[in-house]
Amino acid sequence: ISILTYLKWGHFQTPNGILSKRPNHKVSLEEINPLFLDFAKHYGLIIKTHQIRRPRTKGKVERMVDYVKDNFLKGREFSDFQELNSENKIWLENTANSRVHSTTKELPVSLLGKENLTNVCAKPVYQLSIKESRKVTAEGFVHYRGSQYSVPPKYVGKTVIVEDSQQKIQVKSQDLIIAQHQKASISGLSIADSRHIDEMWRLTVGKSSEQAEKLPSWQIKFEQVVESRSLIQ
């Protein structure tokens, strides 16, 4: 069973924040894994750490996994995942969500409707990608894994971020996507957007014309008259 399949028929929502264990010093954003920060930003999560020497600010963890293992999985056999999923859904509806919860003293099924949850699948799935910085060449390309990809000419000489997400290459300048390409199937390819090439051509031709206009006009003048002789002697 995939996580997404489970979430689609479960009652889940993206949490509003994440409460993390706090070390003995103040945590700065520079100390947090940048990939985790990007993930949190994608889902709108607020990252917090609990206060030192204040146990009540710690999160409460319920033994949900043990409950499922002991109450649903223990002593059962399933022929395949389809049967497991089917039996699990019945167990959720008739047992887990229909019991009086020891903490709330209410039925979970009666509380689910009051939560006003937003389906976790409503947001696009976070795409795990490789991110590397590159400097744009004078020709308007960035080199990545043996191939090169075009970007708008105005970014020539600037440092950009190349994001590799399996089949797609995205080039960003800060948070702005400046180019998108299909990933090269083999090394050594030049992947170019025709708009980037056309713009580079216009800029190159324009500069050539301006340089031609600035060239000095030459005029050669001889102070002596060159003697001309007949070629027939």
PyMOL commands that set and color helices and strands:
alter all, ss='L'
color gray80, all
select helices_A, chain A and resi 3-9+29-31+34-43+55-57+64-73+81-96+108-112+120-122+153-155+194-214
alter helices_A, ss='H'
color red, helices_A
select strands_A, chain A and resi 17-20+46-49+130-135+141-144+147-150+159-165+168-173+176-182+190-191
alter strands_A, ss='S'
color yellow, strands_A
deselect
rebuild
show_as cartoon
